[in-house]
Amino acid sequence: MIDRASVEAVLNAILDPETGRGLIDACVPKGLMVAEDRAGFVIEVPANRTAAWAPVRDAAEAALKAMPGMARVSVVLTAETAPVGRKASLSPAAVEQTRAKAPVPTDRPAHVRRVLAVASGKGGVGKSTVAVNLAAALARRGLSVGILDADVYGPSLPTMLGLSGQPAYEDGAIVPHTAHGMKAMSVGLLTRSDDAMIWRGPMASQAITQMLTQTRWGTETAPLDVLVVDLPPGTGDVQLTLIQKTPLDGAVIVSTPQEVALADARRAHTLFQRVKVPTLGLIENMSGDVFGRGGAEAEAGRLGVDFLGDLPLDASLRQAGDAGAPLSTGEIAGRFDAVAARVAEKLGV
């Protein structure tokens, strides 16, 4: 088993080029994470020193990989910029990110025809439940479907699909689990169920990139029709990483009917507008006497996007998620089938 002391000893044998001290003594590693068979940390340097520090990052990564029992290593080199002036304000980089400028995606995952993001601006609206059951409904239409759990801080896919155990790694690619007719991948399958992912943005983004691009979703002879990506709530690093790494064919936004959730759904729609990803529509979840009705449908009209359907607050949906099996029969499953039909038509699959 890998322990923190041995990792620190290995890193301290690598010298900080600025001070000549070991990396640990020089307090270089930020957010050092050590688990049973993996380790990772971030190196933050001034923007004009990244080239000088690249060999240090490579040396640290190679040294950790050489440790007996080490299965996975993540060493991220990131640039920091010094604040200017004394007035409280956003940094120029943060201001620049609010401008309507779309990043250029590199490429979609190999042998994947369509990539669909399921998003929400707010947590707690049942986005993961909708993502899993929507993916299952697409699979019931005869499509080849995969689902990627991109919420590295709160992965729920293993529970909702009844999955456990690390996936195999063959010929340089992760082999996803198969459950309920779908291929599935989640960071929750790479860690223990009680692990807390204390990762900064660059490390979380790197994990998403690896699962997205290094998983064998399909083959040349049997490509995946749709990869459903369950995004974490918000509009941060993980969402931007996904958009930068692969072209998205569309996004579905999940919201409950009340205004506090709809306000964040608007922000999610704004993000996709700015990066030129089409919002295929809104889904109203937990509709009923508790949270209200019709809020998402009205919001879809205000935003000028389609309303894909409503899903009432129903115990069967919660029970299915806890049991690790998406709904396949009954009224709620029928509603997901109707939503899946609309989404498949929009995606052209």
N, C-alpha and C positions, 0 to 999 in steps of 0.2 A: 504493500500500500504506500502511495506517495504521501509524505508528510510535509508540513510547512517548513520545518527546520532544514530538511534536505534540499528543498527547492530554493530557500534563501541562500544556502551555502553555494549551490551551483551558480546562482545569479551574482553572488558577491565575488565570484572568481572572474567575472567580466567587468572591465574597468569603464568607469564614466570618463569619456574623453575630455570633459570640461575640468574635472577635479583630480582625475587619476585614482580615485577611490573606487571600491567595489560598488556595484549598483545598489545593493541594499544599504550599505553605509552611507551612500550619497542620497538615499531616499528617492531613487529614480522611479521604481515601479509604483504606479498608482492603482488602487483597487485590486491588489493582488488576491486572486482567488485560487485556493488549492483544495481539491477534492480527492477522492480515492485514486483516480487514474487520469486526472486532468489538472491543468493549471493555466492561468491567464492573467494578464495585467495590461495596463496602458502606459506608454511613455509619452509625456507631454513636453514638447520643446517649442522654442520660438519658431515662427514660420520660416525664418532664414537659416535655420539649423537642421531642417529635416534631412537634407542630403548627407550631412555629416553623421547623423544618428542612425541612418538606415543600416549600416553594417553592424551597429550595436544591437538593433532589433533582430537582425538575422542571426547574429551570434547567440543571443539569448534564446531565440526560438530553437535553434539547432541544439544547444546545450540541454534544454529541457526535454526535447524529443528523444535525446540519447539516454535519458534516465530510465533504468529498468522499471517496467510497469506503467510507463507513461503512455497513455493512449491518445490524448488530445491536448493540443497546446494552442493558445491564442495570445499573440503578442501584437498589440496595435500601437503604431506610431502615429501620433496626431499633433497638429500644430496649434499652439495657443498664441493669441495676440494680446499685447499689452494694452490696457485701457488708456485713453488719451483724455486730457482735461479732467476737471473735478466735478462737472455737472452730471447729475443722474440722467442717463439716457440709454437707449438701446445701442449696442455696438453697430458699426457699419455693416458687419456681416449679417446681423440679425435683421437690420432694416432691409438689406438687399434681398433677404429670403422672403419678404412680404411682397416683393414686386411680382407682377404677372409674367414670369419667365419660366418656360418649361425646360426641365433637364432632358438631355438626350439619352434614352434608354440604350443599354448596350445590346441586349439580345434576350429573347424569351428562352425559358428552359428548353433543353433539347427534347424534341418529339412531343411538344405540347401545342395544341391548335389554338386554344383560347385560355386566357387568364382572367378570372373574375375576382374582384376584391369585394368582400363584405365588410362594411365599415360602419362606425357610429362615432359621433363626436363625444359621446358620454358613455361612461361605464355603467353597468347595471341594467341595460335595456334588453338584455337577452340576445345580444348579437351572435355569440358563439352557438347558442341553441339554434338560432335561425340558420347560421352558416352550415352546421352539421345536417340539419333536416332538409335544407335546400339542396345541399350536395347529394343527399340520399334520394331526394325526389328527382334530381337530374339523372341519377343512375337508374332509377326505375323507368325512365324514358328510353333506356337502352344505350345511353351514352357511357363512354369510358371516362370515369371521374376520379380526380384526386383531390385531397384537401390538405392544405398546409396551415398549421396552427402557428401564426406569426406573433402571438402574444408571448414573448419570452419570459415576461415577469409573472404571468398568471396563466400558464398553459392548462386548458381544460379538455383538449381533445382526447387524451388517454382515458379520462373518466367517461366522457360522453360516448366513446366508441368501444369501451371495455378493453382497452389495449394496455399491454405492459411488456417490458423487456426491450433491451436495446436492439435496434435494427441491425441487420448484417451490413458489412462493407465489402463489396466485391468489385474487382477490376476498377478501382478508383472511384466508385460511386456508392452512395447509400442506397440500400434496398428498402423501400418503404414497406410498412406493414400493410396488410390487406384486411379490411373489415367491412362487412355489410355491402360488399360489391364495390368498395372504394379503396384506393390507395391513400395511405395517411402517413403524415410525418409531423412531429412536434418535438420541441426542445424538451418537453416533459418525458419523452422516451429516452433521452440521453442523460437524464439526471435522476436522482432519487426523488420520490414524491414529496419529501419534506424539505428539499433543498430550497434555499432562498437565493434567487439569482441577483446577487448584488453586483450588477454590471453597469458601467457607464454606457452612454449612447453608442460609442464606436464598437464596443464589444458586443452589444445587443445587435447592432446592424451587421456585424461580421457573422454572427450566428445565423441570422436570417438569410444572408447571402449564401452561406454554405448549404443550408437546407433547400434553398430555392434552386441553386444551380448545380449542386452536386448530388441530387437525388435522382434516381432512375425512374422518372415518372412514366415514361413510355419508351417504346422502341421504334425503329424505322418502319417495321412491318405492323406494329400495333401502337400507334400514337395515342396519347391521351386527348380526349375531346375537350375537356374542361378541367382546369385546375382552379379550385375555389380556395382563396386565401382569406383566412379569418384574421383580419387586422386587429391590433389592440386599439382601444379607444384613443381619441385625440388626433393630433396632426403633427407628430414629432419625427424623431430620427428613423424609426422603423418604417413608417409610411413613406418617407422621402427616399429611404434606401431602396425599398421595393420598386418605387416608380423609376428610380435611376437605373436599376438593374434589369428591368424587364418591361416591355410594352404591355400595359394593361388594356384589355379589350373593353372593359367597363367596370363600373362600381355600383353596388347596391347599398343603400344607406338604411340602417335599421333605427327606428326611434319608437319610444312610447308616445302616447297622445298628448301628454302635458307639455306646457311651454318650456319648462326647465330642460327637457330633453330636446325639444325641437330647436331651441336656440343653438345647441351644440351640433345638431344635424345640419343646420345652415352652414356652420363653419366647415364641416366635413365636405359639403357640396362645394364651398368656395375653394377649398384645397384642390379638389379634382378639376374644377374649372381652370385654375391657374396653371395646372400641369397638363391641361388638355386631355384629361381622361373623361370619357362620357359617363355621366351619372345615368344609369339605366332606369332608376326609379327609387321610390321610397317604400318601405314596408312598415306598417304599423303593428308593433308587437304589444302584447299584454292589454289589448283593447277590452273595455268592459267598464263595469261600475266603479272599480277601484281607481283606475288611472284615466278613465274617460274614453271617449270615442271620437273619431273623425279628425283629430288634430293633425296626423301625418298626411291624410288625404288633402286637407286644406293647405297644408304647407307645400305639398307637391305642386298644387295649383299655383301658389305664389312663386315658387322657384321655376316653374315652367318645365317640370319633369313629370314622368308618368307615376301614377300611384299603382303599385304592384299588388296590393292586397292587404287585408288586415288579419291578424291572428289573435283570437281571444285568449285571455288569461285562463289557462286550463290545466288542471292537475295532471292530466295524462302526459303532457309535454314534459313537465318536471320529472315525473316518474320514469319516463323513457330515458331522459338524460342521466338520471341517477343509476339506472339499470344498465347503461352502456349500450343502448340499442335505439336508433332513431325510430320514430313512428312510421309504420308502414300501412296501417289501416285506420279507418275512422274519419270523423269530420275534419280534424286538424291535419291529418296526413293529406286529405283531399285538398285542403286549402294550400298546403305546400306544393302539391302537384300542379295546382292552377298557377301559382307564382312561378314554378319551374318552367311551365310551358311558355309563359310570357318572356322569361329571361332567355330561354333557349332560342326563341324566335329573334330576340334582339341580338343575340350573339351569332346567329346564323349557323347553329349546329342542330 
